Amino acid sequence: MRTRDVMTTDVVVVDQNTPARDAARLIADRGFTALPVVDALGALVGMVSEADLLRDRLPQDPRGLVHGEPAQARQAPADVVCQVMTTSPVTASPNTDLAEVAGLMLDHGVRSVPVVHEGHLAGIVTRRDLLRSITRADWVVEAEIHNRLGMVGGATRWQVAVTGGRVSIVDKGNSATERHVVDVLVRAIAGVTDVEFTTEAVRAGS
């Protein structure tokens, strides 16, 4: 699967001059973990996260000072997004393999990755999107496979079974080219984790 198969295209964004408090409120109200920051032309210029917006935002509880706790050093909180955003965020393209996107998220410790096409923000993909892609019900995946395979050799050409995302396909024909096409089509379906082909003759003799 590719990023374009699961990404959200209707993305909530902020600009560099958005007040930091407004961005924080947007993240809290919408349940986001980060927001893309774009310029007037829609080009991605950064990402601002929960952690960015929390930095130096909460004052020390004065009751602790009464009991002798040392005062914590802190800077003045940011006024606008550009003061705290990450200016070189990890990005993906619409054609990036989801396995690569998952690796980027884990390697860089981020929960969402903006999707950029020709310099402009095209969407965003989150860890939750990736989890949805691998946890679809088997019967839903199987139904989508049958629908797609109707285009290759007819719906009765293939016998399909899906167990835990693993797809077993019995091929009643003998065309390596068509099997390759089917393999590509099926692996692009959300929820598919592996694809195995057997011929009807092998299955009958097993």
C-alpha positions in Angstrom: 0.0 0.0 0.0 1.0 3.6 -0.6 0.5 6.7 1.5 -2.2 7.9 -0.9 -4.3 4.9 0.0 -4.7 5.9 3.6 -3.8 9.6 4.0 -6.3 12.3 5.0 -6.5 15.0 2.3 -8.7 17.5 4.1 -6.0 18.6 6.4 -6.4 21.1 9.2 -3.4 23.5 9.0 -2.0 26.6 10.6 0.3 29.3 9.3 3.5 30.7 10.8 1.8 33.6 12.5 -1.0 31.7 14.1 -1.0 32.4 17.9 0.6 29.5 19.8 -2.4 29.4 22.1 -4.8 29.1 19.2 -2.8 26.2 17.7 -2.7 24.5 21.1 -6.5 24.9 21.5 -7.0 23.4 18.0 -4.8 20.4 18.8 -6.6 19.8 22.1 -10.1 20.3 20.7 -9.6 18.1 17.6 -7.5 15.4 19.3 -4.5 15.9 17.0 -0.9 15.3 18.0 0.6 17.8 15.5 -0.4 20.3 12.8 1.2 21.1 9.5 2.3 24.7 9.1 1.9 26.1 5.6 2.6 29.4 3.8 0.1 31.5 1.8 0.6 29.3 -1.3 0.0 26.0 0.6 3.7 24.9 0.7 4.7 23.0 3.8 7.1 25.1 6.0 7.0 23.1 9.2 5.1 21.0 11.8 4.0 22.1 15.3 3.4 19.4 17.9 1.8 19.0 21.3 5.3 19.0 22.8 6.3 22.2 21.0 3.3 24.1 22.3 3.7 22.8 25.8 7.3 24.0 26.2 7.5 26.8 28.9 3.7 27.2 28.7 2.7 25.9 32.2 3.9 28.1 35.1 5.3 26.5 38.3 2.7 26.0 41.0 3.4 28.8 43.5 2.4 26.5 46.4 5.6 24.6 45.9 7.6 27.7 46.4 6.0 28.3 49.8 7.3 24.9 50.9 10.8 25.6 49.8 10.8 24.0 46.3 13.4 25.7 44.1 12.1 28.0 41.3 12.3 26.4 37.9 14.0 28.3 35.2 11.8 28.9 32.2 11.7 31.2 29.2 8.8 33.3 28.0 6.3 31.1 26.2 6.1 31.4 22.4 3.6 33.9 21.0 3.3 32.5 17.5 3.7 29.1 15.9 6.9 29.9 14.0 8.8 30.4 17.3 8.4 26.7 18.2 7.6 24.7 15.1 10.0 22.1 13.5 11.2 23.7 10.2 12.5 20.4 8.6 9.8 17.8 9.4 9.9 14.2 8.2 7.7 14.0 5.1 6.4 11.4 2.6 5.1 11.6 -0.9 1.7 10.2 -2.0 3.6 7.2 -3.5 5.7 6.3 -0.5 5.3 2.7 0.6 3.4 2.5 4.0 6.1 0.2 5.4 8.6 3.1 4.8 6.2 5.6 6.4 5.9 3.3 9.5 9.7 3.1 9.7 10.0 6.9 9.5 7.4 7.4 12.3 9.2 4.9 14.6 12.7 6.1 13.8 11.9 9.7 14.3 9.4 9.3 17.2 6.6 11.1 15.4 2.9 10.2 15.3 2.0 11.9 12.0 3.8 12.5 8.7 2.8 15.3 6.3 2.5 14.2 2.7 4.0 16.5 0.1 3.6 16.6 -3.6 5.5 19.1 -5.7 6.3 21.1 -2.7 2.7 21.5 -1.5 0.9 19.8 1.3 -1.2 17.0 -0.2 -2.3 15.2 3.0 -1.3 13.7 6.3 -0.9 10.2 7.5 -1.0 9.2 11.2 -0.1 6.1 13.2 -3.8 5.6 13.6 -4.2 5.5 9.8 -1.6 2.8 9.7 -3.2 0.8 12.4 -6.6 1.0 10.6 -5.0 -0.3 7.5 -3.8 -3.5 9.2 -6.8 -4.2 11.4 -9.7 -4.3 8.8 -12.1 -7.2 9.2 -11.1 -10.2 7.0 -14.6 -10.3 5.5 -14.3 -6.7 4.4 -10.9 -7.3 2.9 -12.2 -10.4 1.1 -15.1 -8.6 -0.4 -12.9 -5.8 -1.7 -10.5 -8.4 -3.2 -13.4 -10.2 -5.0 -14.6 -6.8 -6.4 -11.1 -6.0 -7.8 -10.5 -9.5 -9.2 -13.6 -9.3 -11.3 -11.5 -7.1 -13.6 -8.9 -9.8 -14.1 -10.1 -13.1 -15.6 -13.6 -12.8 -14.1 -14.9 -13.2 -10.6 -15.0 -17.0 -10.9 -11.4 -17.3 -12.0 -10.1 -16.9 -8.4 -10.9 -18.5 -5.1 -10.0 -16.2 -2.2 -9.7 -16.8 1.6 -8.5 -14.2 4.1 -7.3 -15.1 7.6 -5.8 -12.4 9.8 -4.9 -10.3 6.8 -3.1 -13.1 5.0 -4.6 -13.8 1.6 -4.7 -17.2 0.0 -5.7 -17.2 -3.7 -6.4 -20.4 -5.7 -5.8 -19.7 -9.4 -8.0 -21.7 -11.8 -6.0 -20.5 -14.8 -2.4 -20.7 -15.8 -1.2 -17.1 -16.6 1.8 -15.8 -14.7 1.1 -12.3 -16.1 -2.4 -12.3 -14.7 -1.2 -13.6 -11.3 1.3 -10.8 -11.2 -1.4 -8.2 -11.9 -3.6 -9.8 -9.2 -0.7 -9.8 -6.7 -0.2 -6.0 -7.3 -3.9 -5.3 -7.0 -4.4 -7.3 -3.8 -1.3 -6.0 -2.0 -2.6 -2.5 -2.5 -5.8 -3.2 -0.5 -5.8 -2.0 3.1 -5.7 -4.8 5.6 -3.7 -7.2 3.4 -0.4 -8.3 5.0 0.6 -11.1 2.7 -0.5 -12.9 -0.5 0.0 -16.5 -1.4 -1.0 -18.2 -4.7 -1.8 -21.9 -5.3 -3.1 -23.6 -8.4 -6.3 -25.6 -8.5 -4.3 -28.7 -9.4 -2.0 -28.3 -6.3 -4.9 -27.8 -4.0 -6.8 -30.7 -5.4 -3.8 -33.0 -4.9 -3.0 -31.8 -1.4 
